[in-house]
Amino acid sequence: MPGACGPIDLHGAQPMMRAMIDAISPPPAKLRIPYPDPETLSPEKRQIYDTFSPMLNIMKILMVAPDPFWRGQRALGRSAVVDTSISDQHRELLVLRVAYLSNSDYELYHHLPLGKTAGLSDAKCEAMRTGDFTVLDDQERALAQFVTELVVDISPTDETLAAVRAYFPDPQLFEIIMIVGYYMLIARVIAVSGIEMDEAAVQNWTKP
């Protein structure tokens, strides 16, 4: 989850959004895999560790990975934030659907506020939880159904694929697939490692 800046003040959040955030259950009480000792990090990782702010727990635990894999996921994560051609609303919509389908409370903790910042309504965020997409417009509905089948069934039906391709050209379709894959990866790193929630949720992404 690269490129984040600043905590979000949730006291002014709309009631439904506040309720969704409050409903997030805590992660496992015990860290299952320890964070790396900063003294053992490579110079490249240590420079990020010492200078990046805020240093989220997910960013710290990912530094356990060998440098080539850490570097690769970091590049993909950055692209999923700063190099997207789909809208911020569409990105956060699909990330929320991945997070709910993956039971990733940590991702929801950050991306419910990020979805709100991107302009998603409480009702649309709730639709990502329930799977009832009637509140979405046709383009959003095609996207949400595609993401659902991609995560749950791996391969979407021909009808679902045709519906999403009617709104997103093939390069954007592959962008969507890779964003989905990235956040599925992150959800599994979170689940395996048992990282704790960060002190504050991310408010927005810093873009060049």
Secondary structure, DSSP 8 states (H G I E B T S, - for coil): --SEEEE---TTS-HHHHHHHHT-----SS-SS----GGGS-HHHHHHHHH-SS--HHHHHHTTS-HHHHHHHHHHHHHHHHS-SS-HHHHHHHHHHHHHHTT-HHHHHHHHHHHHHHT--HHHHHHHHH---TTS-HHHHHHHHHHHHHHHTSS--HHHHHHHHTTS-HHHHHHHHHHHHHHHHHHHHHHHHT----SS-EEEE---
